[in-house]
Amino acid sequence: MTVLLRSLQTAVPPTVLKQAEARDVFAAQEGLTRLGTRLVRTCFDAAAIDTRHSAVPEFSWDRPDSAPDFFDASSGRILNPSTKTRNDVFVREATPLFTETARGALDAADGIGPDDVTHVITVSCTGFFNPGPDYRVVRELGLRPSVQRFHLGFMGCYAAFPALRAAKLFCEADPNAVVLVAIVELCTLHVRSSNNPDTILGASLFADGAAAAVVTARDLPLTRPALSLDAFETTLTPVGEDTMAWNIGDQGFEMVLGSYVPHIIDDHITGALEPLLAADPELAGRPHSGIEHWAIHPGGRSIVDKVVARLGLSEAQAEPARETLREFGNMSSATIMFVFERILGLPSPTEKAGGPGAERVCAMAFGPGLTVETALLTRVNP
């Protein structure tokens, strides 16, 4: 049985954050020490990001607010709203992103309509509400009220992988199943000014984005490239529990993102990949660079650098991750879907050794724990 990710829709909020401008704003905040100012400039300049997007209109110089909660454009001061204020914005701004991307993915899935959807899986670690986004997707898209709904919350940057793995399992259990996966992360809701290196690093990287996909094993005509969900693996590194975390504070969610994370990934990525690749005899003796496509979660430039160097990948194989980071930043769990979208958009070779249209994809993401999620996929061309 072949389970396919048949359609993929991505979206970002309209407010654009230019990295150089954001750097200057953060570096000018009152209360920063000289070391804090240096860290801001170093982290923002080294991030390999040009632009990011935010669901907070106040972060735009062009849209000053007379009673701002997040950013006072008249003074250039970053404010510190309560967790409730931040979460209220999540409810307001995340809901249309969930429903619009889900609708776009469903519209793009040829031969599948709202009445065909059997399962909805929603994902986010940047806010909460109930009835939740899974409920909103069912209601707004006019899905059957009997649709099975699941929400994966507060997992972090790797959460797209357990969502897609669950979708694959549902389809294997019921070959007629159609699973709609929707992901929204509004990381900039939790931005703040601080001298804390973890907070500064997070402010230099994180952004907002959304993605949705339709997953099914139904035998339908293929009109555009799709991804076969072949295998998934998860592992916890023996160290790193304290180097990456996501906690709830009184003034928003608080990121712990230690500078040692890339080194932990460097030490353990080959071991994390071994069980995934060993399950496929075709890949057992092949060098990592022999796998056509690599979907690396760009948690930061140094993470991509470490993975590329450790696995001996080419810059062409790293380009989908690097370009996603450059244009959009780290959108937590939604980011890997943007990387998949770039891989699906690459030109198709006319012939492959494994048969026309067969291109392997190895994907990975990292999150609190330190958790490494990996997946083996095949890009299937029409």
C-alpha positions as CSV (number, residue, x, y, z in Angstrom):
1,M,0.0,0.0,0.0
2,T,1.3,3.4,-0.9
3,V,0.3,6.4,1.2
4,L,0.7,9.7,-0.6
5,L,0.9,13.2,0.5
6,R,-1.1,14.3,-2.5
7,S,-1.4,18.1,-2.0
8,L,0.4,20.7,0.0
9,Q,-0.6,24.3,0.8
10,T,1.6,26.9,2.6
11,A,0.8,30.4,3.8
12,V,2.4,33.2,5.9
13,P,0.8,36.3,7.6
14,P,1.1,39.6,5.7
15,T,3.4,41.5,8.1
16,V,7.0,41.2,6.8
17,L,10.0,41.5,9.2
18,K,13.2,42.5,7.5
19,Q,16.1,41.0,9.4
20,A,18.3,44.0,9.4
21,E,15.5,46.3,10.6
22,A,14.5,43.8,13.3
23,R,18.1,43.6,14.5
24,D,18.4,47.4,14.9
25,V,15.1,47.5,16.8
26,F,16.2,44.8,19.2
27,A,19.7,46.3,19.6
28,A,18.2,49.6,20.6
29,Q,16.0,48.4,23.5
30,E,16.4,49.9,26.9
31,G,17.8,47.6,29.5
32,L,20.2,45.8,27.2
33,T,23.7,45.5,28.5
34,R,26.7,46.0,26.2
35,L,27.0,42.2,26.0
36,G,23.3,41.9,25.2
37,T,23.6,44.4,22.4
38,R,26.6,42.6,20.9
39,L,24.7,39.2,21.1
40,V,21.7,40.7,19.4
41,R,23.8,42.0,16.5
42,T,25.8,38.7,16.3
43,C,22.8,36.4,16.4
44,F,20.7,38.4,13.9
45,D,23.6,38.9,11.4
46,A,24.6,35.2,11.6
47,A,21.1,33.8,11.1
48,A,21.2,33.6,7.3
49,I,17.7,35.1,7.2
50,D,16.6,38.0,5.0
51,T,12.9,38.2,5.8
52,R,10.3,36.7,8.2
53,H,6.6,37.0,8.6
54,S,4.5,37.9,11.7
55,A,0.8,37.7,12.6
56,V,1.2,40.8,14.7
57,P,0.5,43.9,12.6
58,E,2.0,46.1,15.2
59,F,5.5,44.9,14.2
60,S,5.2,46.9,11.0
61,W,6.5,50.4,11.0
62,D,3.7,51.2,8.5
63,R,0.9,50.3,10.8
64,P,1.4,52.1,14.2
65,D,-1.2,51.3,16.8
66,S,-2.6,54.0,19.2
67,A,-2.7,51.4,22.0
68,P,-0.1,48.8,21.2
69,D,0.4,45.6,23.1
70,F,3.5,44.2,21.3
71,F,5.4,47.1,19.8
72,D,5.2,50.9,20.1
73,A,6.3,52.1,16.7
74,S,6.4,55.7,17.9
75,S,9.2,55.0,20.4
76,G,10.6,51.8,18.9
77,R,10.0,50.0,22.2
78,I,9.2,46.2,22.3
79,L,6.5,45.7,24.8
80,N,5.9,42.7,27.1
81,P,2.2,41.6,27.1
82,S,0.8,38.9,29.2
83,T,0.4,35.3,28.1
84,K,-3.4,35.8,27.9
85,T,-2.9,38.8,25.6
86,R,-0.6,36.8,23.4
87,N,-2.9,33.8,23.3
88,D,-5.9,35.9,22.4
89,V,-4.0,37.0,19.3
90,F,-3.2,33.4,18.6
91,V,-6.9,32.5,18.6
92,R,-7.8,35.4,16.3
93,E,-4.9,35.0,13.8
94,A,-4.3,31.3,13.8
95,T,-7.9,30.3,13.1
96,P,-8.1,31.7,9.5
97,L,-4.6,30.3,8.7
98,F,-5.7,26.8,9.8
99,T,-8.9,27.0,7.8
100,E,-7.5,28.7,4.7
101,T,-4.5,26.4,4.3
102,A,-6.6,23.4,4.9
103,R,-9.1,24.5,2.3
104,G,-6.3,25.2,-0.2
105,A,-4.8,21.7,0.3
106,L,-8.2,20.1,-0.1
107,D,-9.0,22.1,-3.2
108,A,-5.7,21.0,-4.7
109,A,-6.3,17.3,-4.0
110,D,-7.7,16.1,-7.3
111,G,-10.6,13.6,-6.8
112,I,-11.1,14.4,-3.1
113,G,-13.8,16.7,-1.7
114,P,-14.9,17.7,1.8
115,D,-17.2,14.6,2.2
116,D,-14.2,12.3,1.6
117,V,-12.2,13.6,4.6
118,T,-12.2,11.0,7.4
119,H,-9.6,12.5,9.8
120,V,-8.3,15.9,10.7
121,I,-4.9,16.4,12.5
122,T,-4.0,19.9,13.6
123,V,-0.6,21.0,15.0
124,S,0.7,24.0,17.0
125,C,2.9,24.7,19.9
126,T,2.4,28.5,20.0
127,G,-1.1,28.8,21.4
128,F,-4.2,27.1,22.8
129,F,-8.0,27.3,22.5
130,N,-10.9,24.8,22.7
131,P,-13.0,24.1,20.7
132,G,-9.7,24.0,18.9
133,P,-8.4,24.4,15.4
134,D,-9.4,20.8,14.6
135,Y,-13.0,21.8,15.3
136,R,-12.7,25.0,13.3
137,V,-11.4,23.2,10.3
138,V,-14.3,20.8,10.3
139,R,-16.9,23.5,10.7
140,E,-15.4,26.1,8.3
141,L,-14.7,23.5,5.5
142,G,-18.1,21.9,5.9
143,L,-16.6,18.5,6.7
144,R,-18.8,15.7,8.0
145,P,-19.4,16.0,11.8
146,S,-18.3,12.4,12.2
147,V,-14.7,13.2,11.1
148,Q,-12.2,12.0,13.7
149,R,-10.2,14.9,15.1
150,F,-6.8,15.1,16.7
151,H,-4.6,18.0,17.9
152,L,-0.9,17.7,18.5
153,G,0.0,20.5,20.9
154,F,3.2,21.9,22.4
155,M,5.6,19.4,20.8
156,G,7.9,21.9,19.0
157,C,9.7,22.0,15.7
158,Y,9.5,18.3,15.0
159,A,5.7,18.0,15.3
160,A,4.9,17.7,11.6
161,F,6.6,14.3,11.7
162,P,4.3,12.6,14.2
163,A,1.3,14.3,12.5
164,L,2.3,12.7,9.1
165,R,3.2,9.4,10.8
166,A,-0.3,9.3,12.3
167,A,-1.8,10.1,9.0
168,K,0.1,7.2,7.4
169,L,-1.1,4.8,10.1
170,F,-4.7,5.9,9.7
171,C,-4.5,5.3,6.0
172,E,-2.8,1.9,6.4
173,A,-5.6,0.9,8.9
174,D,-8.3,2.1,6.5
175,P,-7.3,2.2,2.7
176,N,-10.2,4.5,2.1
177,A,-9.2,7.1,4.7
178,V,-8.4,10.7,3.7
179,V,-6.4,12.7,6.3
180,L,-6.2,16.4,6.4
181,V,-3.2,17.7,8.3
182,A,-3.0,21.4,9.2
183,I,-0.2,23.2,11.0
184,V,0.0,26.8,12.2
185,E,2.8,28.3,14.3
186,L,2.8,31.9,15.4
187,C,6.2,32.1,17.1
188,T,6.5,35.9,17.0
189,L,3.6,36.2,19.5
190,H,6.2,35.3,22.1
191,V,9.0,37.6,21.2
192,R,10.5,39.7,23.9
193,S,13.6,41.8,24.6
194,S,16.1,40.3,27.0
195,N,19.8,39.9,27.8
196,N,19.3,36.2,28.0
197,P,21.2,34.5,25.2
198,D,18.5,31.9,24.5
199,T,15.9,34.6,24.2
200,I,18.0,36.7,21.9
201,L,18.8,33.6,19.7
202,G,15.1,32.8,19.5
203,A,14.2,36.4,18.6
204,S,16.7,36.2,15.7
205,L,15.3,33.0,14.2
206,F,11.6,32.4,14.8
207,A,8.8,33.4,12.5
208,D,5.1,32.6,11.7
209,G,3.8,30.3,9.1
210,A,1.1,27.7,8.2
211,A,0.9,24.6,6.1
212,A,-1.7,21.9,5.3
213,A,-1.6,18.6,3.4
214,V,-4.0,15.9,2.2
215,V,-2.7,12.3,2.9
216,T,-4.4,9.2,1.5
217,A,-3.8,5.7,0.1
218,R,-6.7,6.0,-2.4
219,D,-5.9,5.0,-5.9
220,L,-6.5,8.2,-7.8
221,P,-4.9,9.8,-10.9
222,L,-1.7,11.8,-10.1
223,T,-1.6,15.2,-11.8
224,R,1.3,16.8,-9.9
225,P,4.3,15.5,-7.9
226,A,3.4,13.9,-4.6
227,L,5.3,12.4,-1.7
228,S,5.0,8.8,-0.7
229,L,5.3,8.4,3.1
230,D,7.6,5.4,3.2
231,A,8.9,5.2,6.8
232,F,9.3,7.2,10.0
233,E,11.7,6.9,13.0
234,T,12.2,8.8,16.2
235,T,15.0,8.9,18.7
236,L,16.1,10.8,21.8
237,T,19.7,11.8,22.0
238,P,21.5,10.7,25.2
239,V,22.2,14.4,26.1
240,G,20.5,17.7,25.4
241,E,17.4,17.6,27.6
242,D,18.3,21.0,29.1
243,T,19.5,22.6,25.8
244,M,16.1,22.9,24.1
245,A,12.8,23.5,25.8
246,W,9.5,25.4,25.4
247,N,7.9,26.7,28.7
248,I,4.9,28.7,29.6
249,G,5.6,31.9,31.5
250,D,3.5,34.9,32.7
251,Q,4.6,37.0,29.7
252,G,4.3,34.4,27.0
253,F,6.0,31.2,26.1
254,E,9.7,31.0,26.9
255,M,12.3,29.4,24.6
256,V,15.4,27.5,25.8
257,L,17.6,27.1,22.8
258,G,21.2,26.6,23.9
259,S,24.1,27.3,21.5
260,Y,25.3,23.7,22.0
261,V,22.3,22.2,20.1
262,P,24.1,22.1,16.7
263,H,27.0,20.2,18.3
264,I,24.6,17.6,19.8
265,I,23.0,17.2,16.4
266,D,26.4,16.9,14.8
267,D,27.3,14.1,17.2
268,H,24.1,12.1,16.9
269,I,22.6,12.6,13.4
270,T,24.2,9.7,11.7
271,G,23.1,7.4,14.6
272,A,19.5,8.7,14.4
273,L,19.4,8.0,10.6
274,E,20.8,4.4,10.9
275,P,17.5,2.6,11.7
276,L,15.6,4.6,9.1
277,L,17.9,3.8,6.2
278,A,18.7,0.3,7.3
279,A,15.1,-0.7,6.8
280,D,15.5,-0.1,3.0
281,P,18.0,-2.5,1.4
282,E,18.3,-0.1,-1.6
283,L,19.8,2.5,0.7
284,A,21.8,0.3,3.0
285,G,25.1,0.7,1.2
286,R,24.5,4.1,-0.4
287,P,26.4,7.2,0.9
288,H,24.1,9.8,2.3
289,S,24.8,12.1,-0.6
290,G,23.4,9.4,-2.9
291,I,19.9,10.1,-1.7
292,E,18.5,12.6,-4.1
293,H,16.8,15.1,-1.8
294,W,17.3,16.2,1.8
295,A,14.5,17.9,3.7
296,I,16.4,19.4,6.7
297,H,14.5,21.4,9.2
298,P,16.4,24.7,9.2
299,G,16.3,25.3,12.9
300,G,19.2,27.7,12.3
301,R,22.0,28.2,9.9
302,S,24.5,26.3,12.1
303,I,22.2,23.3,12.4
304,V,22.0,23.0,8.6
305,D,25.8,23.5,8.4
306,K,26.4,20.7,10.8
307,V,24.1,18.3,9.1
308,V,25.5,19.0,5.6
309,A,29.1,18.6,6.8
310,R,28.5,15.5,8.9
311,L,26.5,13.7,6.1
312,G,28.7,14.9,3.2
313,L,25.8,16.5,1.4
314,S,26.1,19.0,-1.5
315,E,25.0,22.6,-1.4
316,A,22.3,21.7,-3.9
317,Q,20.9,19.1,-1.5
318,A,20.9,21.7,1.3
319,E,19.3,24.5,-0.8
320,P,15.7,23.8,0.0
321,A,16.4,24.1,3.7
322,R,18.7,27.2,3.3
323,E,16.3,29.0,1.0
324,T,13.4,28.3,3.3
325,L,15.4,29.7,6.2
326,R,16.5,32.8,4.2
327,E,13.0,33.7,3.1
328,F,10.9,32.7,6.0
329,G,13.0,32.0,9.1
330,N,12.3,29.1,11.5
331,M,8.5,28.7,11.6
332,S,8.7,25.8,14.1
333,S,6.8,22.7,13.0
334,A,5.4,24.3,9.8
335,T,8.9,24.9,8.4
336,I,9.6,21.4,7.1
337,M,6.4,21.6,5.0
338,F,7.8,24.6,3.3
339,V,11.0,22.6,2.6
340,F,8.8,19.8,1.2
341,E,7.1,22.3,-1.1
342,R,10.4,23.4,-2.5
343,I,11.4,19.8,-3.2
344,L,8.1,19.1,-4.9
345,G,8.7,22.2,-7.1
346,L,12.1,21.0,-8.4
347,P,12.4,20.0,-12.0
348,S,11.8,16.3,-12.6
349,P,14.5,14.2,-14.3
350,T,13.3,12.3,-17.3
351,E,14.7,9.0,-16.0
352,K,15.9,7.6,-12.7
353,A,17.8,4.4,-12.0
354,G,14.9,3.2,-9.8
355,G,12.4,3.8,-12.6
356,P,10.8,6.9,-14.0
357,G,9.6,9.3,-11.4
358,A,11.2,7.7,-8.4
359,E,13.3,10.2,-6.3
360,R,14.1,9.4,-2.6
361,V,13.8,12.1,0.0
362,C,15.3,11.9,3.5
363,A,13.7,14.3,6.0
364,M,14.6,15.3,9.6
365,A,13.6,17.8,12.3
366,F,14.8,18.4,15.8
367,G,13.0,19.6,19.0
368,P,12.8,19.5,22.8
369,G,14.2,16.5,24.4
370,L,16.5,16.6,22.4
371,T,14.2,14.7,19.9
372,V,15.3,13.8,16.4
373,E,12.5,12.8,14.0
374,T,13.3,11.4,10.6
375,A,11.4,10.2,7.6
376,L,12.0,8.5,4.3
377,L,9.8,9.5,1.5
378,T,9.7,9.2,-2.3
379,R,8.9,12.0,-4.7
380,V,6.5,10.5,-7.1
381,N,6.0,12.3,-10.4
382,P,3.0,12.0,-12.7
